[in-house]
Amino acid sequence: MSFTLPDLPYAYEALQPYLSKETLEYHHDKHHAAYVTNANNLLKDSGLEGKSLEEVVKETYGKNVPLFNNAAQHYNHSEYWKSIKANGGGKIPGALEKALIDSFGSVDKAKEDLVQAGVTQFGSGWAWLAVKDGKIAVLKTGNADNPLTQGATPILTVDVWEHTYYIDYRNRRPDYLKAFVDNLVNWDYVSERYEAAVK
Protein backbone atom coordinates (compact mmCIF):
# COMPACT_ATOMS: atom_id res chain seq x y z
CA MET A 1 0.00 0.00 0.00
CA SER A 2 1.33 3.42 -0.88
CA PHE A 3 0.09 6.90 -0.09
CA THR A 4 -1.66 8.94 -2.76
CA LEU A 5 -2.05 12.68 -3.14
CA PRO A 6 -5.76 13.43 -2.66
CA ASP A 7 -7.46 15.74 -5.14
CA LEU A 8 -8.47 19.09 -3.72
CA PRO A 9 -12.17 18.95 -2.75
CA TYR A 10 -12.78 22.22 -4.69
CA ALA A 11 -11.47 24.07 -7.75
CA TYR A 12 -8.14 25.91 -7.47
CA GLU A 13 -9.89 29.27 -7.70
CA ALA A 14 -12.74 28.38 -5.30
CA LEU A 15 -11.19 29.95 -2.17
CA GLN A 16 -10.51 33.38 -3.66
CA PRO A 17 -10.10 36.11 -2.48
CA TYR A 18 -8.84 34.46 0.75
CA LEU A 19 -6.46 31.95 -0.86
CA SER A 20 -5.46 32.38 -4.49
CA LYS A 21 -5.33 29.83 -7.29
CA GLU A 22 -1.54 30.29 -7.34
CA THR A 23 -1.26 29.46 -3.64
CA LEU A 24 -3.32 26.28 -4.00
CA GLU A 25 -1.38 25.16 -7.08
CA TYR A 26 1.95 25.55 -5.29
CA HIS A 27 0.75 24.29 -1.93
CA HIS A 28 -1.12 21.21 -3.17
CA ASP A 29 0.66 20.29 -6.42
CA LYS A 30 4.22 20.99 -5.26
CA HIS A 31 4.53 20.95 -1.45
CA HIS A 32 1.93 18.31 -0.57
CA ALA A 33 2.87 16.17 -3.59
CA ALA A 34 6.53 16.17 -2.50
CA TYR A 35 5.62 14.91 0.99
CA VAL A 36 3.62 12.04 -0.56
CA THR A 37 6.48 11.08 -2.91
CA ASN A 38 9.05 11.21 -0.10
CA ALA A 39 6.81 9.29 2.31
CA ASN A 40 6.30 6.53 -0.26
CA ASN A 41 10.05 6.24 -0.88
CA LEU A 42 10.79 6.11 2.85
CA LEU A 43 7.97 3.63 3.51
CA LYS A 44 9.72 0.96 1.42
CA ASP A 45 11.44 -1.59 3.68
CA SER A 46 10.36 0.32 6.81
CA GLY A 47 8.32 -2.61 8.12
CA LEU A 48 5.25 -0.33 8.12
CA GLU A 49 3.98 -1.05 4.61
CA GLY A 50 0.25 -1.77 4.67
CA LYS A 51 -0.43 0.27 7.83
CA SER A 52 -2.81 3.24 7.76
CA LEU A 53 -1.41 6.75 7.51
CA GLU A 54 -2.40 7.43 11.15
CA GLU A 55 -0.57 4.28 12.30
CA VAL A 56 2.56 5.22 10.34
CA VAL A 57 2.50 8.70 11.93
CA LYS A 58 2.13 7.34 15.47
CA GLU A 59 4.63 4.51 15.06
CA THR A 60 7.42 6.61 13.50
CA TYR A 61 7.14 9.50 15.98
CA GLY A 62 10.50 9.90 17.72
CA LYS A 63 11.85 6.79 15.97
CA ASN A 64 12.06 7.31 12.22
CA VAL A 65 12.26 11.08 11.80
CA PRO A 66 12.41 11.32 7.97
CA LEU A 67 9.40 9.02 7.48
CA PHE A 68 7.51 10.71 10.32
CA ASN A 69 8.10 14.18 8.86
CA ASN A 70 6.80 13.24 5.42
CA ALA A 71 3.93 10.97 6.52
CA ALA A 72 2.77 13.48 9.15
CA GLN A 73 2.92 16.32 6.63
CA HIS A 74 0.82 14.20 4.24
CA TYR A 75 -1.69 13.59 7.05
CA ASN A 76 -1.70 17.25 8.15
CA HIS A 77 -2.20 18.60 4.63
CA SER A 78 -4.94 16.06 3.83
CA GLU A 79 -6.83 17.27 6.93
CA TYR A 80 -6.15 20.92 6.12
CA TRP A 81 -7.75 20.69 2.66
CA LYS A 82 -10.88 19.19 4.22
CA SER A 83 -10.96 21.79 7.01
CA ILE A 84 -11.62 24.57 4.49
CA LYS A 85 -14.16 25.20 1.74
CA ALA A 86 -15.56 27.90 -0.50
CA ASN A 87 -18.01 30.12 1.43
CA GLY A 88 -16.75 28.65 4.69
CA GLY A 89 -17.20 30.04 8.17
CA GLY A 90 -20.81 30.78 9.04
CA LYS A 91 -23.12 28.63 11.14
CA ILE A 92 -21.64 25.87 13.29
CA PRO A 93 -23.67 22.64 13.64
CA GLY A 94 -25.47 22.38 17.01
CA ALA A 95 -23.56 19.61 18.85
CA LEU A 96 -20.19 21.06 17.85
CA GLU A 97 -21.28 24.58 18.82
CA LYS A 98 -22.38 23.31 22.25
CA ALA A 99 -19.07 21.46 22.70
CA LEU A 100 -17.08 24.59 21.80
CA ILE A 101 -19.07 26.63 24.33
CA ASP A 102 -18.58 23.91 26.98
CA SER A 103 -14.84 23.81 26.31
CA PHE A 104 -14.06 27.52 25.82
CA GLY A 105 -16.98 29.48 27.27
CA SER A 106 -17.99 30.81 23.84
CA VAL A 107 -17.48 30.14 20.14
CA ASP A 108 -15.71 33.50 19.79
CA LYS A 109 -13.21 32.49 22.48
CA ALA A 110 -12.54 29.18 20.68
CA LYS A 111 -11.86 31.08 17.43
CA GLU A 112 -9.73 33.65 19.24
CA ASP A 113 -7.63 30.94 20.92
CA LEU A 114 -7.17 29.13 17.60
CA VAL A 115 -5.99 32.32 15.86
CA GLN A 116 -3.69 33.07 18.80
CA ALA A 117 -2.18 29.57 18.64
CA GLY A 118 -1.45 30.07 14.94
CA VAL A 119 0.00 33.56 15.45
CA THR A 120 2.27 32.44 18.31
CA GLN A 121 3.50 29.20 16.72
CA PHE A 122 7.15 30.14 16.23
CA GLY A 123 8.47 29.27 12.78
CA SER A 124 6.72 26.59 10.76
CA GLY A 125 3.88 24.51 12.12
CA TRP A 126 0.18 24.05 12.67
CA ALA A 127 -2.71 25.11 14.90
CA TRP A 128 -5.52 22.69 15.73
CA LEU A 129 -8.82 22.04 17.35
CA ALA A 130 -8.51 18.54 18.78
CA VAL A 131 -10.54 16.29 21.06
CA LYS A 132 -8.72 15.05 24.13
CA ASP A 133 -10.45 13.37 27.08
CA GLY A 134 -13.85 14.27 25.59
CA LYS A 135 -13.16 18.03 25.51
CA ILE A 136 -12.11 20.24 22.61
CA ALA A 137 -8.71 21.86 23.04
CA VAL A 138 -6.61 24.26 20.96
CA LEU A 139 -3.14 22.90 20.27
CA LYS A 140 -0.18 24.12 18.26
CA THR A 141 2.64 22.00 16.92
CA GLY A 142 5.96 22.70 15.24
CA ASN A 143 7.04 21.46 11.81
CA ALA A 144 5.25 18.16 11.00
CA ASP A 145 4.05 17.31 14.51
CA ASN A 146 0.33 16.88 15.13
CA PRO A 147 -2.13 15.96 17.91
CA LEU A 148 -2.00 12.23 17.07
CA THR A 149 1.38 12.12 18.85
CA GLN A 150 -0.24 13.58 21.99
CA GLY A 151 -3.11 11.13 22.23
CA ALA A 152 -5.61 13.63 20.80
CA THR A 153 -7.85 13.51 17.72
CA PRO A 154 -7.55 16.48 15.33
CA ILE A 155 -10.90 17.88 14.19
CA LEU A 156 -9.71 21.14 12.54
CA THR A 157 -6.32 21.86 11.00
CA VAL A 158 -4.70 25.23 10.23
CA ASP A 159 -1.43 25.28 8.34
CA VAL A 160 0.87 28.13 9.38
CA TRP A 161 3.92 27.22 7.30
CA GLU A 162 4.81 30.31 5.25
CA HIS A 163 4.13 28.58 1.93
CA THR A 164 0.45 28.41 2.96
CA TYR A 165 -0.13 32.15 2.97
CA TYR A 166 2.96 34.07 1.77
CA ILE A 167 1.84 34.60 -1.85
CA ASP A 168 -1.45 36.14 -0.66
CA TYR A 169 -0.57 37.73 2.68
CA ARG A 170 3.23 38.10 2.67
CA ASN A 171 4.26 38.25 6.35
CA ARG A 172 0.74 39.03 7.65
CA ARG A 173 0.04 35.66 9.30
CA PRO A 174 -2.63 37.14 11.65
CA ASP A 175 -4.63 38.40 8.62
CA TYR A 176 -4.49 34.95 7.01
CA LEU A 177 -5.65 33.31 10.26
CA LYS A 178 -8.52 35.76 10.65
CA ALA A 179 -9.62 35.10 7.05
CA PHE A 180 -9.34 31.35 7.74
CA VAL A 181 -11.57 31.45 10.82
CA ASP A 182 -14.13 33.91 9.39
CA ASN A 183 -14.40 32.77 5.77
CA LEU A 184 -12.81 29.38 5.12
CA VAL A 185 -13.57 26.87 7.90
CA ASN A 186 -15.66 23.90 6.79
CA TRP A 187 -17.64 23.55 10.02
CA ASP A 188 -19.63 20.61 8.63
CA TYR A 189 -16.42 18.61 8.25
CA VAL A 190 -15.18 19.70 11.69
CA SER A 191 -18.52 18.58 13.11
CA GLU A 192 -18.21 15.14 11.45
CA ARG A 193 -14.70 14.77 12.89
CA TYR A 194 -15.96 15.82 16.32
CA GLU A 195 -18.88 13.34 16.27
CA ALA A 196 -16.50 10.51 15.26
CA ALA A 197 -13.99 11.46 17.98
CA VAL A 198 -16.51 11.40 20.83
CA LYS A 199 -18.37 8.21 19.79
Backbone torsions as a table, in degrees:
resi	resn	phi	psi	omega
1	MET	NA	131.0	175.7
2	SER	-121.5	163.6	179.9
3	PHE	-81.9	148.7	176.2
4	THR	-126.7	146.9	177.4
5	LEU	-73.1	119.6	179.2
6	PRO	-73.6	147.9	172.0
7	ASP	-66.4	151.0	172.1
8	LEU	-64.7	141.8	-179.8
9	PRO	-79.3	14.4	-179.4
10	TYR	-156.8	168.0	178.1
11	ALA	-70.2	155.5	-178.5
12	TYR	-58.2	-30.8	-178.3
13	GLU	-94.6	3.7	-171.9
14	ALA	-67.5	-23.6	-174.1
15	LEU	-99.1	7.5	176.8
16	GLN	-68.9	147.6	5.9
17	PRO	-87.1	4.2	-171.7
18	TYR	-79.2	-38.6	172.8
19	LEU	-135.3	127.7	-173.2
20	SER	-80.9	163.3	174.5
21	LYS	-56.8	-42.5	-179.2
22	GLU	-61.2	-43.0	178.3
23	THR	-60.6	-47.9	-177.8
24	LEU	-65.5	-37.7	178.6
25	GLU	-62.5	-46.4	179.0
26	TYR	-67.6	-47.2	-172.7
27	HIS	-66.3	-47.5	-177.6
28	HIS	-80.4	-52.9	-169.9
29	ASP	-77.0	-23.6	-179.2
30	LYS	-107.9	-61.5	-175.3
31	HIS	-65.7	-56.0	-177.7
32	HIS	-63.1	-42.5	-179.7
33	ALA	-58.9	-39.3	-179.7
34	ALA	-64.8	-39.4	178.0
35	TYR	-62.8	-39.3	-179.7
36	VAL	-65.6	-46.8	179.2
37	THR	-59.8	-49.0	-179.4
38	ASN	-63.0	-42.6	179.8
39	ALA	-61.1	-42.7	179.3
40	ASN	-63.3	-41.0	178.3
41	ASN	-64.5	-41.3	-178.2
42	LEU	-76.0	-22.4	-179.5
43	LEU	-69.4	-31.2	-178.8
44	LYS	-57.8	130.8	177.7
45	ASP	61.3	21.8	178.9
46	SER	-89.0	-12.8	-175.0
47	GLY	83.7	0.6	-177.2
48	LEU	-111.7	6.6	179.1
49	GLU	-58.1	139.5	178.2
50	GLY	90.3	-10.7	177.1
51	LYS	-83.9	157.8	178.2
52	SER	-70.1	161.5	178.6
53	LEU	-57.1	-44.5	179.3
54	GLU	-59.4	-42.1	179.9
55	GLU	-65.2	-41.5	178.6
56	VAL	-61.2	-43.8	179.3
57	VAL	-59.3	-50.4	-176.7
58	LYS	-66.2	-39.7	-174.3
59	GLU	-78.8	-19.9	179.4
60	THR	-95.7	-10.5	-176.8
61	TYR	-59.6	122.4	179.0
62	GLY	74.6	0.5	-177.3
63	LYS	-119.6	-49.4	-179.0
64	ASN	-124.7	85.6	-170.2
65	VAL	-61.0	-46.4	-179.4
66	PRO	-60.6	-44.8	179.5
67	LEU	-67.1	-41.9	177.2
68	PHE	-56.4	-50.2	-176.0
69	ASN	-56.2	-45.2	-176.3
70	ASN	-77.3	-40.3	178.5
71	ALA	-67.7	-42.2	-180.0
72	ALA	-66.2	-38.6	177.6
73	GLN	-65.7	-35.7	175.3
74	HIS	-63.3	-46.2	178.3
75	TYR	-60.6	-50.7	-176.4
76	ASN	-59.4	-46.1	-179.4
77	HIS	-66.5	-40.2	179.1
78	SER	-59.0	-40.3	177.9
79	GLU	-71.2	-36.8	180.0
80	TYR	-61.3	-46.3	-179.1
81	TRP	-59.6	-34.9	-178.8
82	LYS	-81.1	-18.9	179.8
83	SER	-77.2	-10.9	-178.6
84	ILE	-125.7	157.4	177.9
85	LYS	-158.3	165.5	173.7
86	ALA	-65.4	142.6	-177.9
87	ASN	54.3	43.1	178.9
88	GLY	-78.9	-167.3	-174.5
89	GLY	75.4	-147.7	175.2
90	GLY	73.8	-151.4	-170.6
91	LYS	-69.5	138.2	179.1
92	ILE	-101.6	129.5	179.4
93	PRO	-53.3	145.2	-170.3
94	GLY	-47.9	-53.9	-175.6
95	ALA	-64.8	-38.3	178.5
96	LEU	-68.5	-42.7	178.7
97	GLU	-58.8	-44.9	179.3
98	LYS	-61.8	-42.6	-179.5
99	ALA	-65.0	-37.8	178.0
100	LEU	-65.9	-41.1	178.5
101	ILE	-65.9	-42.8	177.6
102	ASP	-60.2	-39.6	-174.6
103	SER	-83.1	-31.7	-172.7
104	PHE	-120.2	-12.0	-176.1
105	GLY	97.3	-33.4	175.8
106	SER	-162.0	160.4	176.9
107	VAL	-65.6	-39.8	179.8
108	ASP	-59.2	-39.9	179.9
109	LYS	-66.9	-39.2	177.5
110	ALA	-60.4	-45.6	-179.9
111	LYS	-64.5	-43.2	-179.9
112	GLU	-60.4	-45.9	-179.5
113	ASP	-64.9	-37.1	178.8
114	LEU	-65.4	-46.9	178.1
115	VAL	-59.7	-45.3	-179.2
116	GLN	-60.8	-40.8	178.2
117	ALA	-61.6	-42.4	179.0
118	GLY	-67.5	-40.0	-179.5
119	VAL	-66.0	-39.7	-173.2
120	THR	-92.4	-0.2	174.3
121	GLN	-70.9	110.6	-176.0
122	PHE	-72.0	131.7	179.2
123	GLY	70.8	-147.9	-176.5
124	SER	-84.1	149.2	177.3
125	GLY	163.4	-154.3	-169.2
126	TRP	-144.8	153.5	168.8
127	ALA	-122.1	149.4	-170.0
128	TRP	-142.3	151.3	154.8
129	LEU	-103.0	131.1	-178.6
130	ALA	-141.6	151.8	177.8
131	VAL	-97.5	124.2	176.3
132	LYS	-137.8	127.4	-178.6
133	ASP	54.0	39.1	175.5
134	GLY	79.9	-7.3	-179.5
135	LYS	-110.0	156.0	175.4
136	ILE	-91.5	131.4	179.2
137	ALA	-126.1	154.4	170.3
138	VAL	-94.7	130.2	177.6
139	LEU	-127.9	157.4	169.5
140	LYS	-133.8	146.1	-177.7
141	THR	-136.7	150.1	179.0
142	GLY	-90.6	151.2	175.1
143	ASN	51.5	-117.5	-176.7
144	ALA	-95.9	-6.3	-173.4
145	ASP	-60.6	154.6	179.3
146	ASN	-151.4	171.2	-175.2
147	PRO	-62.9	-19.3	179.1
148	LEU	-58.1	-31.9	-178.2
149	THR	-77.3	-9.0	-178.9
150	GLN	-112.6	16.7	178.5
151	GLY	70.4	24.7	179.4
152	ALA	-118.4	160.7	179.7
153	THR	-109.7	114.8	178.8
154	PRO	-66.1	136.1	174.8
155	ILE	-120.5	-17.0	175.6
156	LEU	-147.8	136.1	-172.8
157	THR	-125.9	127.8	176.3
158	VAL	-121.5	119.7	178.6
159	ASP	-83.8	125.4	175.9
160	VAL	-118.8	19.4	167.3
161	TRP	-65.0	145.9	-175.9
162	GLU	-58.8	-33.0	-177.3
163	HIS	-63.7	-16.8	179.8
164	THR	-69.9	-35.6	-169.9
165	TYR	-130.6	-8.1	-168.0
166	TYR	-65.3	-37.0	179.5
167	ILE	-60.6	-39.7	-174.6
168	ASP	-92.2	-31.6	-172.5
169	TYR	-121.5	-1.8	-172.9
170	ARG	52.0	-125.6	-175.9
171	ASN	-92.7	14.7	-175.1
172	ARG	-91.1	64.4	-178.7
173	ARG	-56.6	-41.6	179.0
174	PRO	-58.2	-36.8	179.3
175	ASP	-66.8	-41.3	176.6
176	TYR	-61.0	-44.8	-177.7
177	LEU	-66.0	-37.6	177.9
178	LYS	-66.0	-42.8	177.2
179	ALA	-62.0	-39.4	179.2
180	PHE	-59.1	-53.4	-176.0
181	VAL	-66.7	-39.6	-175.3
182	ASP	-82.5	-31.6	-167.7
183	ASN	-129.3	-6.4	-173.5
184	LEU	-120.7	-24.5	-173.0
185	VAL	-60.5	132.3	174.8
186	ASN	-91.8	84.6	-174.4
187	TRP	-64.7	-25.3	177.3
188	ASP	-65.5	-41.7	178.2
189	TYR	-67.1	-43.5	179.7
190	VAL	-59.4	-40.6	178.9
191	SER	-62.6	-43.7	177.0
192	GLU	-59.6	-44.3	179.5
193	ARG	-63.2	-41.5	179.5
194	TYR	-62.6	-48.9	-179.0
195	GLU	-57.8	-43.1	-179.4
196	ALA	-65.5	-37.1	-176.3
197	ALA	-70.9	-29.7	-175.5
198	VAL	-99.7	1.8	179.9
199	LYS	-58.9	NA	NA
